Amino acid sequence: PRWAYYPWRRTVVGILGPQAYARVRTDRNRNLVTVHEQQKLRSLRIGVVGLSVGHAVAHTLAMQGLCGELRLADFDDLELSNLNR
């Protein structure tokens, strides 16, 4: 196992490997999406166009681990005035 030390807390924490992390992260999905469906979704490349409204979809897909690759597209430039979206 890998370990991380946080000196300001005087704490050592074990870090999960990729498979164990994915299992823990998606465990609560099991009643919503089956393990087989999760595996299939993780193999997909999903694109979200328009991040003003689409950011909620992209955020959910990323946080739930429901895609293998997430591609984001938006015509707007990254500026200080639009960092809130």
Biopython code that builds the backbone (N, CA, C, O; Angstrom):
import numpy as np
from Bio.PDB.StructureBuilder import StructureBuilder

atoms = [
    (1, "PRO", "N", (0.830, -1.215, 0.000)),
    (1, "PRO", "CA", (0.000, 0.000, 0.000)),
    (1, "PRO", "C", (0.860, 1.260, 0.000)),
    (1, "PRO", "O", (2.013, 1.248, 0.432)),
    (2, "ARG", "N", (0.278, 2.329, -0.488)),
    (2, "ARG", "CA", (0.955, 3.626, -0.501)),
    (2, "ARG", "C", (0.439, 4.444, 0.667)),
    (2, "ARG", "O", (-0.700, 4.282, 1.104)),
    (3, "TRP", "N", (1.282, 5.312, 1.158)),
    (3, "TRP", "CA", (0.940, 6.097, 2.341)),
    (3, "TRP", "C", (1.198, 7.569, 2.085)),
    (3, "TRP", "O", (2.105, 7.929, 1.334)),
    (4, "ALA", "N", (0.404, 8.413, 2.710)),
    (4, "ALA", "CA", (0.596, 9.866, 2.642)),
    (4, "ALA", "C", (0.715, 10.384, 4.070)),
    (4, "ALA", "O", (-0.066, 10.010, 4.945)),
    (5, "TYR", "N", (1.694, 11.241, 4.292)),
    (5, "TYR", "CA", (1.909, 11.814, 5.618)),
    (5, "TYR", "C", (1.523, 13.287, 5.588)),
    (5, "TYR", "O", (1.993, 14.043, 4.739)),
    (6, "TYR", "N", (0.664, 13.687, 6.520)),
    (6, "TYR", "CA", (0.238, 15.073, 6.674)),
    (6, "TYR", "C", (0.875, 15.613, 7.948)),
    (6, "TYR", "O", (0.341, 15.415, 9.039)),
    (7, "PRO", "N", (2.027, 16.303, 7.818)),
    (7, "PRO", "CA", (2.768, 16.726, 9.006)),
    (7, "PRO", "C", (2.003, 17.705, 9.897)),
    (7, "PRO", "O", (2.170, 17.681, 11.116)),
    (8, "TRP", "N", (1.173, 18.562, 9.315)),
    (8, "TRP", "CA", (0.439, 19.531, 10.122)),
    (8, "TRP", "C", (-0.615, 18.868, 11.009)),
    (8, "TRP", "O", (-1.080, 19.459, 11.984)),
    (9, "ARG", "N", (-0.988, 17.627, 10.656)),
    (9, "ARG", "CA", (-1.938, 16.872, 11.485)),
    (9, "ARG", "C", (-1.275, 15.702, 12.194)),
    (9, "ARG", "O", (-1.892, 15.009, 13.003)),
    (10, "ARG", "N", (0.012, 15.497, 11.864)),
    (10, "ARG", "CA", (0.748, 14.347, 12.407)),
    (10, "ARG", "C", (-0.017, 13.047, 12.151)),
    (10, "ARG", "O", (-0.226, 12.231, 13.049)),
    (11, "THR", "N", (-0.421, 12.889, 10.898)),
    (11, "THR", "CA", (-1.266, 11.762, 10.509)),
    (11, "THR", "C", (-0.698, 11.061, 9.281)),
    (11, "THR", "O", (-0.237, 11.711, 8.343)),
    (12, "VAL", "N", (-0.733, 9.737, 9.294)),
    (12, "VAL", "CA", (-0.378, 8.922, 8.135)),
    (12, "VAL", "C", (-1.660, 8.254, 7.644)),
    (12, "VAL", "O", (-2.401, 7.662, 8.428)),
    (13, "VAL", "N", (-1.911, 8.355, 6.344)),
    (13, "VAL", "CA", (-3.141, 7.831, 5.760)),
    (13, "VAL", "C", (-2.789, 6.865, 4.634)),
    (13, "VAL", "O", (-1.939, 7.164, 3.795)),
    (14, "GLY", "N", (-3.443, 5.712, 4.618)),
    (14, "GLY", "CA", (-3.262, 4.759, 3.528)),
    (14, "GLY", "C", (-4.030, 5.211, 2.299)),
    (14, "GLY", "O", (-5.157, 5.694, 2.405)),
    (15, "ILE", "N", (-3.416, 5.053, 1.133)),
    (15, "ILE", "CA", (-4.044, 5.469, -0.125)),
    (15, "ILE", "C", (-4.447, 4.220, -0.901)),
    (15, "ILE", "O", (-3.635, 3.319, -1.112)),
    (16, "LEU", "N", (-5.693, 4.177, -1.319)),
    (16, "LEU", "CA", (-6.198, 3.040, -2.087)),
    (16, "LEU", "C", (-5.634, 3.045, -3.497)),
    (16, "LEU", "O", (-5.336, 4.100, -4.056)),
    (17, "GLY", "N", (-5.492, 1.858, -4.064)),
    (17, "GLY", "CA", (-5.114, 1.730, -5.461)),
    (17, "GLY", "C", (-6.302, 2.059, -6.354)),
    (17, "GLY", "O", (-7.409, 2.243, -5.849)),
    (18, "PRO", "N", (-6.105, 2.139, -7.662)),
    (18, "PRO", "CA", (-7.177, 2.544, -8.577)),
    (18, "PRO", "C", (-8.430, 1.668, -8.515)),
    (18, "PRO", "O", (-9.545, 2.190, -8.518)),
    (19, "GLN", "N", (-8.263, 0.349, -8.460)),
    (19, "GLN", "CA", (-9.437, -0.535, -8.443)),
    (19, "GLN", "C", (-10.192, -0.441, -7.127)),
    (19, "GLN", "O", (-11.421, -0.379, -7.120)),
    (20, "ALA", "N", (-9.470, -0.429, -6.019)),
    (20, "ALA", "CA", (-10.128, -0.319, -4.713)),
    (20, "ALA", "C", (-10.814, 1.033, -4.575)),
    (20, "ALA", "O", (-11.910, 1.123, -4.023)),
    (21, "TYR", "N", (-10.171, 2.088, -5.077)),
    (21, "TYR", "CA", (-10.778, 3.418, -5.017)),
    (21, "TYR", "C", (-12.079, 3.453, -5.819)),
    (21, "TYR", "O", (-13.089, 3.975, -5.348)),
    (22, "ALA", "N", (-12.050, 2.894, -7.030)),
    (22, "ALA", "CA", (-13.254, 2.875, -7.872)),
    (22, "ALA", "C", (-14.371, 2.085, -7.201)),
    (22, "ALA", "O", (-15.535, 2.482, -7.264)),
    (23, "ARG", "N", (-14.027, 0.974, -6.560)),
    (23, "ARG", "CA", (-15.029, 0.158, -5.882)),
    (23, "ARG", "C", (-15.674, 0.931, -4.728)),
    (23, "ARG", "O", (-16.896, 0.920, -4.578)),
    (24, "VAL", "N", (-14.863, 1.594, -3.923)),
    (24, "VAL", "CA", (-15.399, 2.381, -2.805)),
    (24, "VAL", "C", (-16.204, 3.571, -3.326)),
    (24, "VAL", "O", (-17.271, 3.885, -2.798)),
    (25, "ARG", "N", (-15.691, 4.227, -4.359)),
    (25, "ARG", "CA", (-16.324, 5.442, -4.883)),
    (25, "ARG", "C", (-17.689, 5.167, -5.502)),
    (25, "ARG", "O", (-18.591, 6.000, -5.402)),
    (26, "THR", "N", (-17.852, 4.015, -6.136)),
    (26, "THR", "CA", (-19.106, 3.718, -6.838)),
    (26, "THR", "C", (-20.006, 2.756, -6.070)),
    (26, "THR", "O", (-21.037, 2.336, -6.596)),
    (27, "ASP", "N", (-19.649, 2.403, -4.859)),
    (27, "ASP", "CA", (-20.433, 1.442, -4.081)),
    (27, "ASP", "C", (-21.875, 1.896, -3.880)),
    (27, "ASP", "O", (-22.791, 1.074, -3.902)),
    (28, "ARG", "N", (-22.081, 3.172, -3.687)),
    (28, "ARG", "CA", (-23.443, 3.672, -3.455)),
    (28, "ARG", "C", (-24.288, 3.685, -4.726)),
    (28, "ARG", "O", (-25.503, 3.871, -4.654)),
    (29, "ASN", "N", (-23.673, 3.493, -5.873)),
    (29, "ASN", "CA", (-24.416, 3.433, -7.140)),
    (29, "ASN", "C", (-25.081, 2.086, -7.353)),
    (29, "ASN", "O", (-25.937, 1.961, -8.229)),
    (30, "ARG", "N", (-24.714, 1.074, -6.577)),
    (30, "ARG", "CA", (-25.117, -0.300, -6.885)),
    (30, "ARG", "C", (-26.624, -0.498, -6.943)),
    (30, "ARG", "O", (-27.090, -1.378, -7.668)),
    (31, "ASN", "N", (-27.406, 0.292, -6.201)),
    (31, "ASN", "CA", (-28.863, 0.167, -6.259)),
    (31, "ASN", "C", (-29.470, 0.980, -7.402)),
    (31, "ASN", "O", (-30.641, 0.808, -7.738)),
    (32, "LEU", "N", (-28.684, 1.848, -7.985)),
    (32, "LEU", "CA", (-29.132, 2.686, -9.094)),
    (32, "LEU", "C", (-28.642, 2.131, -10.432)),
    (32, "LEU", "O", (-29.395, 2.058, -11.403)),
    (33, "VAL", "N", (-27.369, 1.744, -10.463)),
    (33, "VAL", "CA", (-26.733, 1.224, -11.673)),
    (33, "VAL", "C", (-25.998, -0.054, -11.269)),
    (33, "VAL", "O", (-25.200, -0.042, -10.332)),
    (34, "THR", "N", (-26.266, -1.152, -11.971)),
    (34, "THR", "CA", (-25.631, -2.426, -11.612)),
    (34, "THR", "C", (-24.127, -2.384, -11.883)),
    (34, "THR", "O", (-23.643, -1.509, -12.601)),
    (35, "VAL", "N", (-23.400, -3.326, -11.311)),
    (35, "VAL", "CA", (-21.955, -3.405, -11.518)),
    (35, "VAL", "C", (-21.646, -3.590, -13.000)),
    (35, "VAL", "O", (-20.722, -2.968, -13.524)),
    (36, "HIS", "N", (-22.411, -4.438, -13.673)),
    (36, "HIS", "CA", (-22.209, -4.660, -15.114)),
    (36, "HIS", "C", (-22.425, -3.359, -15.895)),
    (36, "HIS", "O", (-21.644, -3.035, -16.789)),
    (37, "GLU", "N", (-23.477, -2.620, -15.558)),
    (37, "GLU", "CA", (-23.750, -1.344, -16.234)),
    (37, "GLU", "C", (-22.648, -0.328, -15.943)),
    (37, "GLU", "O", (-22.262, 0.431, -16.831)),
    (38, "GLN", "N", (-22.139, -0.305, -14.717)),
    (38, "GLN", "CA", (-21.047, 0.610, -14.375)),
    (38, "GLN", "C", (-19.804, 0.296, -15.195)),
    (38, "GLN", "O", (-19.133, 1.206, -15.680)),
    (39, "GLN", "N", (-19.494, -0.988, -15.353)),
    (39, "GLN", "CA", (-18.334, -1.380, -16.153)),
    (39, "GLN", "C", (-18.504, -0.956, -17.600)),
    (39, "GLN", "O", (-17.559, -0.479, -18.229)),
    (40, "LYS", "N", (-19.708, -1.129, -18.128)),
    (40, "LYS", "CA", (-19.971, -0.727, -19.514)),
    (40, "LYS", "C", (-19.842, 0.791, -19.666)),
    (40, "LYS", "O", (-19.230, 1.275, -20.618)),
    (41, "LEU", "N", (-20.422, 1.537, -18.720)),
    (41, "LEU", "CA", (-20.351, 2.996, -18.778)),
    (41, "LEU", "C", (-18.911, 3.490, -18.680)),
    (41, "LEU", "O", (-18.549, 4.468, -19.334)),
    (42, "ARG", "N", (-18.083, 2.825, -17.868)),
    (42, "ARG", "CA", (-16.688, 3.237, -17.713)),
    (42, "ARG", "C", (-15.882, 3.049, -18.988)),
    (42, "ARG", "O", (-14.793, 3.608, -19.119)),
    (43, "SER", "N", (-16.400, 2.274, -19.925)),
    (43, "SER", "CA", (-15.690, 2.070, -21.187)),
    (43, "SER", "C", (-16.109, 3.091, -22.248)),
    (43, "SER", "O", (-15.553, 3.103, -23.346)),
    (44, "LEU", "N", (-17.076, 3.939, -21.930)),
    (44, "LEU", "CA", (-17.598, 4.896, -22.907)),
    (44, "LEU", "C", (-16.862, 6.229, -22.874)),
    (44, "LEU", "O", (-16.327, 6.646, -21.847)),
    (45, "ARG", "N", (-16.854, 6.875, -24.022)),
    (45, "ARG", "CA", (-16.365, 8.247, -24.136)),
    (45, "ARG", "C", (-17.608, 9.118, -24.281)),
    (45, "ARG", "O", (-18.379, 8.953, -25.226)),
    (46, "ILE", "N", (-17.803, 10.044, -23.347)),
    (46, "ILE", "CA", (-19.003, 10.875, -23.336)),
    (46, "ILE", "C", (-18.595, 12.330, -23.512)),
    (46, "ILE", "O", (-17.649, 12.804, -22.882)),
    (47, "GLY", "N", (-19.320, 13.034, -24.378)),
    (47, "GLY", "CA", (-19.058, 14.447, -24.610)),
    (47, "GLY", "C", (-20.208, 15.300, -24.108)),
    (47, "GLY", "O", (-21.376, 14.942, -24.267)),
    (48, "VAL", "N", (-19.874, 16.419, -23.506)),
    (48, "VAL", "CA", (-20.875, 17.380, -23.044)),
    (48, "VAL", "C", (-20.558, 18.705, -23.726)),
    (48, "VAL", "O", (-19.457, 19.238, -23.594)),
    (49, "VAL", "N", (-21.539, 19.229, -24.458)),
    (49, "VAL", "CA", (-21.366, 20.482, -25.186)),
    (49, "VAL", "C", (-22.187, 21.559, -24.505)),
    (49, "VAL", "O", (-23.375, 21.367, -24.246)),
    (50, "GLY", "N", (-21.570, 22.678, -24.217)),
    (50, "GLY", "CA", (-22.248, 23.793, -23.562)),
    (50, "GLY", "C", (-22.212, 23.622, -22.055)),
    (50, "GLY", "O", (-23.022, 22.885, -21.493)),
    (51, "LEU", "N", (-21.291, 24.287, -21.403)),
    (51, "LEU", "CA", (-21.083, 24.033, -19.985)),
    (51, "LEU", "C", (-21.858, 24.960, -19.067)),
    (51, "LEU", "O", (-21.788, 24.813, -17.847)),
    (52, "SER", "N", (-22.593, 25.909, -19.621)),
    (52, "SER", "CA", (-23.446, 26.711, -18.742)),
    (52, "SER", "C", (-24.516, 25.823, -18.125)),
    (52, "SER", "O", (-24.656, 25.764, -16.903)),
    (53, "VAL", "N", (-25.265, 25.140, -18.967)),
    (53, "VAL", "CA", (-26.290, 24.218, -18.490)),
    (53, "VAL", "C", (-25.702, 22.815, -18.331)),
    (53, "VAL", "O", (-26.084, 22.085, -17.416)),
    (54, "GLY", "N", (-24.791, 22.439, -19.198)),
    (54, "GLY", "CA", (-24.236, 21.087, -19.194)),
    (54, "GLY", "C", (-23.286, 20.787, -18.054)),
    (54, "GLY", "O", (-22.921, 19.629, -17.847)),
    (55, "HIS", "N", (-22.873, 21.808, -17.304)),
    (55, "HIS", "CA", (-21.917, 21.551, -16.226)),
    (55, "HIS", "C", (-22.488, 20.598, -15.177)),
    (55, "HIS", "O", (-21.740, 19.822, -14.582)),
    (56, "ALA", "N", (-23.792, 20.644, -14.944)),
    (56, "ALA", "CA", (-24.405, 19.751, -13.957)),
    (56, "ALA", "C", (-24.317, 18.295, -14.419)),
    (56, "ALA", "O", (-24.069, 17.397, -13.614)),
    (57, "VAL", "N", (-24.519, 18.069, -15.712)),
    (57, "VAL", "CA", (-24.406, 16.717, -16.269)),
    (57, "VAL", "C", (-22.958, 16.239, -16.181)),
    (57, "VAL", "O", (-22.696, 15.115, -15.755)),
    (58, "ALA", "N", (-22.021, 17.094, -16.585)),
    (58, "ALA", "CA", (-20.605, 16.728, -16.549)),
    (58, "ALA", "C", (-20.150, 16.442, -15.119)),
    (58, "ALA", "O", (-19.422, 15.480, -14.874)),
    (59, "HIS", "N", (-20.576, 17.265, -14.195)),
    (59, "HIS", "CA", (-20.203, 17.090, -12.789)),
    (59, "HIS", "C", (-20.742, 15.764, -12.253)),
    (59, "HIS", "O", (-20.022, 15.037, -11.569)),
    (60, "THR", "N", (-21.994, 15.447, -12.554)),
    (60, "THR", "CA", (-22.594, 14.196, -12.089)),
    (60, "THR", "C", (-21.880, 12.991, -12.687)),
    (60, "THR", "O", (-21.576, 12.038, -11.970)),
    (61, "LEU", "N", (-21.609, 13.020, -13.980)),
    (61, "LEU", "CA", (-20.901, 11.912, -14.624)),
    (61, "LEU", "C", (-19.531, 11.696, -13.991)),
    (61, "LEU", "O", (-19.133, 10.561, -13.732)),
    (62, "ALA", "N", (-18.818, 12.781, -13.744)),
    (62, "ALA", "CA", (-17.479, 12.674, -13.164)),
    (62, "ALA", "C", (-17.526, 12.182, -11.721)),
    (62, "ALA", "O", (-16.764, 11.289, -11.349)),
    (63, "MET", "N", (-18.397, 12.745, -10.917)),
    (63, "MET", "CA", (-18.452, 12.394, -9.496)),
    (63, "MET", "C", (-18.966, 10.975, -9.266)),
    (63, "MET", "O", (-18.555, 10.317, -8.310)),
    (64, "GLN", "N", (-19.851, 10.502, -10.125)),
    (64, "GLN", "CA", (-20.392, 9.155, -9.969)),
    (64, "GLN", "C", (-19.535, 8.103, -10.674)),
    (64, "GLN", "O", (-19.812, 6.908, -10.564)),
    (65, "GLY", "N", (-18.507, 8.530, -11.391)),
    (65, "GLY", "CA", (-17.653, 7.585, -12.097)),
    (65, "GLY", "C", (-18.377, 6.868, -13.212)),
    (65, "GLY", "O", (-18.128, 5.688, -13.460)),
    (66, "LEU", "N", (-19.278, 7.575, -13.892)),
    (66, "LEU", "CA", (-20.137, 6.937, -14.887)),
    (66, "LEU", "C", (-19.655, 7.095, -16.321)),
    (66, "LEU", "O", (-20.450, 6.979, -17.254)),
    (67, "CYS", "N", (-18.370, 7.357, -16.513)),
    (67, "CYS", "CA", (-17.844, 7.380, -17.873)),
    (67, "CYS", "C", (-16.342, 7.124, -17.823)),
    (67, "CYS", "O", (-15.675, 7.423, -16.833)),
    (68, "GLY", "N", (-15.835, 6.571, -18.904)),
    (68, "GLY", "CA", (-14.407, 6.311, -18.983)),
    (68, "GLY", "C", (-13.637, 7.556, -19.345)),
    (68, "GLY", "O", (-12.576, 7.828, -18.784)),
    (69, "GLU", "N", (-14.172, 8.310, -20.283)),
    (69, "GLU", "CA", (-13.527, 9.541, -20.728)),
    (69, "GLU", "C", (-14.603, 10.595, -20.888)),
    (69, "GLU", "O", (-15.643, 10.346, -21.497)),
    (70, "LEU", "N", (-14.355, 11.755, -20.349)),
    (70, "LEU", "CA", (-15.320, 12.851, -20.398)),
    (70, "LEU", "C", (-14.700, 13.993, -21.189)),
    (70, "LEU", "O", (-13.658, 14.531, -20.814)),
    (71, "ARG", "N", (-15.352, 14.354, -22.285)),
    (71, "ARG", "CA", (-14.862, 15.459, -23.120)),
    (71, "ARG", "C", (-15.819, 16.628, -22.991)),
    (71, "ARG", "O", (-17.031, 16.470, -23.140)),
    (72, "LEU", "N", (-15.273, 17.792, -22.716)),
    (72, "LEU", "CA", (-16.070, 18.991, -22.503)),
    (72, "LEU", "C", (-15.802, 19.992, -23.617)),
    (72, "LEU", "O", (-14.661, 20.177, -24.040)),
    (73, "ALA", "N", (-16.867, 20.636, -24.087)),
    (73, "ALA", "CA", (-16.722, 21.638, -25.139)),
    (73, "ALA", "C", (-17.612, 22.826, -24.827)),
    (73, "ALA", "O", (-18.765, 22.668, -24.424)),
    (74, "ASP", "N", (-17.063, 24.018, -25.019)),
    (74, "ASP", "CA", (-17.823, 25.239, -24.819)),
    (74, "ASP", "C", (-17.207, 26.308, -25.710)),
    (74, "ASP", "O", (-15.985, 26.393, -25.830)),
    (75, "PHE", "N", (-18.037, 27.108, -26.323)),
    (75, "PHE", "CA", (-17.537, 28.125, -27.251)),
    (75, "PHE", "C", (-16.946, 29.328, -26.525)),
    (75, "PHE", "O", (-16.211, 30.111, -27.127)),
    (76, "ASP", "N", (-17.254, 29.483, -25.256)),
    (76, "ASP", "CA", (-16.829, 30.654, -24.492)),
    (76, "ASP", "C", (-15.349, 30.560, -24.127)),
    (76, "ASP", "O", (-14.805, 29.465, -23.986)),
    (77, "ASP", "N", (-14.707, 31.715, -23.975)),
    (77, "ASP", "CA", (-13.324, 31.771, -23.518)),
    (77, "ASP", "C", (-13.289, 31.757, -21.997)),
    (77, "ASP", "O", (-14.209, 32.242, -21.339)),
    (78, "LEU", "N", (-12.224, 31.200, -21.451)),
    (78, "LEU", "CA", (-12.048, 31.187, -20.007)),
    (78, "LEU", "C", (-11.612, 32.581, -19.563)),
    (78, "LEU", "O", (-10.513, 33.036, -19.881)),
    (79, "GLU", "N", (-12.494, 33.246, -18.823)),
    (79, "GLU", "CA", (-12.219, 34.605, -18.356)),
    (79, "GLU", "C", (-12.667, 34.746, -16.913)),
    (79, "GLU", "O", (-13.438, 33.932, -16.406)),
    (80, "LEU", "N", (-12.184, 35.771, -16.270)),
    (80, "LEU", "CA", (-12.541, 36.024, -14.877)),
    (80, "LEU", "C", (-14.049, 36.152, -14.700)),
    (80, "LEU", "O", (-14.590, 35.733, -13.677)),
    (81, "SER", "N", (-14.730, 36.726, -15.683)),
    (81, "SER", "CA", (-16.172, 36.961, -15.574)),
    (81, "SER", "C", (-17.014, 35.688, -15.658)),
    (81, "SER", "O", (-18.188, 35.711, -15.290)),
    (82, "ASN", "N", (-16.439, 34.572, -16.136)),
    (82, "ASN", "CA", (-17.245, 33.355, -16.255)),
    (82, "ASN", "C", (-16.664, 32.168, -15.481)),
    (82, "ASN", "O", (-17.015, 31.023, -15.767)),
    (83, "LEU", "N", (-15.803, 32.414, -14.529)),
    (83, "LEU", "CA", (-15.228, 31.326, -13.741)),
    (83, "LEU", "C", (-16.238, 30.691, -12.793)),
    (83, "LEU", "O", (-16.011, 29.588, -12.297)),
    (84, "ASN", "N", (-17.352, 31.377, -12.535)),
    (84, "ASN", "CA", (-18.363, 30.829, -11.633)),
    (84, "ASN", "C", (-19.176, 29.718, -12.281)),
    (84, "ASN", "O", (-19.925, 29.041, -11.577)),
    (85, "ARG", "N", (-19.066, 29.498, -13.588)),
    (85, "ARG", "CA", (-19.835, 28.430, -14.229)),
    (85, "ARG", "C", (-18.934, 27.346, -14.731)),
    (85, "ARG", "O", (-19.409, 26.363, -15.300)),
]
sb = StructureBuilder()
sb.init_structure("model")
sb.init_model(0)
sb.init_chain("A")
sb.init_seg("    ")
for serial, (resi, resn, name, xyz) in enumerate(atoms, 1):
    if name == "N":
        sb.init_residue(resn, " ", resi, " ")
    sb.init_atom(name, np.array(xyz, "f"), 0.0, 1.0, " ", f" {name:<3s}", serial, name[0])
structure = sb.get_structure()
